[in-house]
Amino acid sequence: NGTYLRLAVPLMARRARMVIADSQSTRQAVIEHLGVPASRVAVVYPGLSRAFSQSSSEEQLARVRARYRLPDSFVLSVGTLEPRKNLRGAVAAYRLLGQRQSDLPPLVLVGGAGWHGPQLGLGADEALDSIRRLGHVPDDDLLALYCSCSAFLYPSFYEGFGFPVLEALALGAPVVTSNRSSLPEITGETAMLIDPDSVEEIAQALERVLCDAGLAARLRREGPLRVSSFTYERCARETLAVYAQARASDPR
């Protein structure tokens, strides 16, 4: 249960010879909140499936858009529907931008309901508006949605790592995401970073990506290059190195 985890996880972390964190942000949290010495916390970034390095044909992309009745241009957001993902902020920024642009492409939300999902104000009534909820979609369709979108919006309040952003970058989607936690580590300068508490800032960044063709083209070009080092081979190699370090510290 929750009480057991709150008590047991810090104890296990402090007793471990080494702790692997999936980002520098998570590493700092382990040090500060779990009391693990910095010398015993190593960062190993996860790998990304090779499927995210394979581009889809225009015919495949068109089929997926038709399946979900989507136009050629749309804004995509992927993630479990829960407060931490800041979907309220995403929707508010989208609606604010819609007041300025009459031809704004629809906002497409992909992901199942998580904790407090029903309380987010993303009910069925909005499915009739320019906000589309697709729920969970198959992996092949998700790849095509990443490739097809005009912008990928992910203003999350906190991410230990942030796989959707990594996936979007790998498939060349222009990304707007938060300047907090691990997300700047993943994106570097290949995304528009925003304050997730500022609806105006989210709207402005989204507007730039949608209206500035040169900016969007640069982000599409640089994203895949940025994430090319996030491989399972590197992840496995670095994990083995941490195991070797832990074994070397065994006093027995």
C-alpha positions in Angstrom: 0.0 0.0 0.0 1.0 3.7 -0.1 2.2 3.8 3.5 4.5 0.8 3.0 6.0 2.4 -0.1 6.6 5.8 1.6 8.4 4.0 4.4 10.1 1.2 2.5 11.4 2.9 -0.6 13.6 5.5 1.3 15.0 2.7 3.5 15.8 0.5 0.6 17.4 3.4 -1.4 19.6 4.3 1.6 20.7 0.7 2.1 21.5 0.1 -1.6 25.1 0.1 -2.7 24.1 2.0 -5.8 20.9 3.6 -7.1 20.2 4.1 -10.8 18.2 7.2 -11.7 16.7 7.8 -15.1 17.7 11.5 -15.3 19.7 14.1 -13.5 16.5 15.6 -12.2 15.5 12.2 -10.6 19.1 11.8 -9.3 18.8 15.1 -7.5 15.4 14.1 -6.0 16.8 10.8 -4.7 19.7 12.7 -3.1 17.5 15.4 -1.5 14.4 13.6 -0.6 15.6 10.0 0.1 18.9 10.9 1.7 21.1 8.8 -0.5 24.7 10.0 -0.8 25.5 11.6 -4.2 28.4 9.1 -4.7 25.9 6.2 -4.7 23.4 7.6 -7.3 24.2 7.2 -11.0 22.2 8.4 -14.0 21.4 6.0 -16.8 19.1 7.3 -19.4 16.5 4.8 -20.8 16.7 3.5 -24.4 14.1 4.1 -27.0 12.6 1.4 -29.3 14.0 1.3 -32.8 10.5 1.6 -34.0 10.8 5.3 -33.3 13.5 5.7 -35.9 11.3 4.4 -38.7 9.4 6.9 -40.7 5.9 6.1 -42.1 4.9 6.6 -45.7 2.5 9.4 -46.6 0.0 6.7 -47.5 0.2 5.2 -44.0 -0.1 8.6 -42.3 -3.1 9.4 -44.4 -4.8 6.1 -43.4 -4.3 6.7 -39.7 -5.6 10.3 -40.0 -8.6 9.0 -41.8 -9.2 6.3 -39.2 -9.5 8.9 -36.4 -11.1 11.5 -38.7 -8.3 14.0 -38.3 -7.3 16.8 -40.7 -3.8 17.1 -42.2 -2.9 19.6 -39.4 -3.4 19.0 -35.7 -1.8 19.5 -32.3 -1.0 16.3 -30.4 -0.7 15.7 -26.7 0.1 12.2 -25.4 -0.1 11.0 -21.8 -2.3 9.6 -19.1 -5.1 12.0 -18.2 -4.1 13.1 -14.7 -3.3 16.4 -13.0 0.5 16.0 -13.2 0.4 16.2 -17.0 -1.2 19.7 -16.8 -3.8 19.0 -19.4 -5.9 21.8 -18.0 -3.1 24.1 -18.8 -2.8 22.7 -22.3 -6.5 23.1 -23.0 -6.6 26.6 -21.5 -3.7 27.7 -23.7 -5.2 26.1 -26.7 -8.5 27.9 -26.1 -6.7 31.2 -25.6 -4.9 30.7 -28.9 -8.2 29.9 -30.5 -9.4 33.3 -29.6 -6.7 34.8 -31.7 -6.7 32.3 -34.6 -9.9 31.3 -36.3 -8.3 28.4 -38.2 -6.5 26.8 -35.3 -6.0 23.0 -36.0 -7.7 20.6 -33.5 -6.0 19.5 -30.3 -5.8 15.7 -30.1 -5.4 14.1 -26.7 -4.1 10.5 -26.6 -4.0 8.5 -23.4 -6.2 6.6 -20.9 -7.7 8.1 -17.8 -5.4 8.1 -14.7 -5.9 9.3 -11.1 -8.4 12.2 -10.9 -8.8 12.0 -14.7 -12.6 12.5 -14.6 -12.1 15.7 -12.6 -9.9 17.4 -15.3 -12.9 18.9 -17.1 -12.1 17.0 -20.3 -15.5 15.4 -20.7 -17.4 14.1 -23.7 -18.8 17.5 -24.5 -15.4 18.7 -25.6 -15.3 15.8 -28.1 -17.8 17.9 -30.1 -15.5 20.9 -30.1 -12.0 21.2 -31.6 -10.6 19.1 -28.8 -10.5 15.4 -29.7 -10.0 12.6 -27.1 -8.8 9.4 -28.7 -8.1 7.5 -25.5 -5.5 4.7 -25.9 -4.4 4.0 -29.5 -2.3 1.1 -30.9 1.5 1.7 -31.0 1.6 1.8 -34.9 -1.1 4.4 -34.9 0.7 6.4 -32.2 3.8 6.5 -34.4 1.8 7.9 -37.3 0.2 10.5 -35.1 3.6 11.7 -33.9 4.8 11.9 -37.5 1.7 13.7 -38.7 1.2 16.4 -36.1 1.9 20.0 -36.6 3.0 20.4 -33.0 3.4 18.2 -29.9 2.2 19.9 -26.7 3.4 18.5 -23.3 3.3 21.1 -20.5 3.7 18.6 -17.7 4.4 19.8 -14.2 6.8 17.0 -13.4 8.5 14.1 -15.2 11.0 11.7 -13.9 12.0 11.1 -17.5 9.3 11.9 -20.1 9.0 9.2 -22.8 6.3 11.0 -24.9 8.7 13.9 -25.4 11.5 11.6 -26.4 9.2 9.7 -28.8 7.9 13.0 -30.4 11.5 14.3 -30.9 12.6 11.0 -32.4 9.8 11.2 -35.0 10.4 14.8 -35.9 7.4 16.4 -34.2 8.0 20.1 -33.2 7.8 20.0 -29.4 6.4 22.5 -26.9 7.2 21.3 -23.4 8.0 22.4 -19.8 11.2 23.9 -18.6 11.0 21.8 -15.4 12.3 18.5 -14.0 13.9 16.2 -16.6 12.3 17.6 -19.7 15.0 20.2 -20.6 17.6 17.4 -20.2 15.8 15.4 -23.0 15.2 18.3 -25.4 18.2 20.5 -25.0 17.6 23.3 -27.5 15.4 21.2 -29.8 12.1 22.2 -28.3 10.2 25.3 -27.2 10.5 25.3 -23.4 7.7 27.0 -21.4 6.6 27.7 -17.8 3.8 25.1 -17.3 2.1 27.5 -14.9 1.8 30.2 -17.5 -1.2 29.7 -19.9 -0.1 32.7 -21.9 3.5 31.4 -22.3 2.2 28.0 -23.5 -0.1 29.7 -26.0 2.7 31.9 -27.3 5.1 29.0 -27.8 2.4 26.9 -29.6 1.6 29.9 -31.8 5.2 30.2 -32.8 5.5 26.6 -33.8 2.3 26.6 -35.8 3.0 29.9 -37.6 6.7 30.0 -38.1 7.5 27.4 -40.8 11.3 27.9 -40.4 11.2 27.3 -36.7 9.0 24.2 -37.1 11.4 22.8 -39.8 14.4 23.3 -37.6 12.8 21.5 -34.7 11.7 18.7 -37.0 15.3 18.4 -38.3 17.1 18.6 -35.0 14.9 16.5 -32.8 15.9 13.1 -34.2 19.5 14.0 -34.0 19.2 15.1 -30.4 17.7 11.7 -29.2 19.8 9.4 -31.4 22.0 8.4 -28.4 19.0 7.1 -26.3 19.6 3.5 -27.3 19.0 0.2 -25.4 22.6 -0.7 -26.2 24.0 2.4 -24.4 21.5 1.9 -21.5 22.5 -1.7 -21.0 26.3 -0.9 -21.2 25.9 1.9 -18.6 23.7 -0.2 -16.4 26.4 -3.0 -16.3 29.0 -0.4 -15.4 26.9 0.6 -12.4 26.5 -3.0 -11.3 30.3 -3.4 -11.6 30.7 -0.3 -9.4 28.3 -1.7 -6.8 30.1 -5.0 -6.8 33.4 -3.3 -6.3 32.1 -1.5 -3.3 31.0 -4.8 -1.5 33.1 -5.0 1.7 32.9 -8.8 1.8 
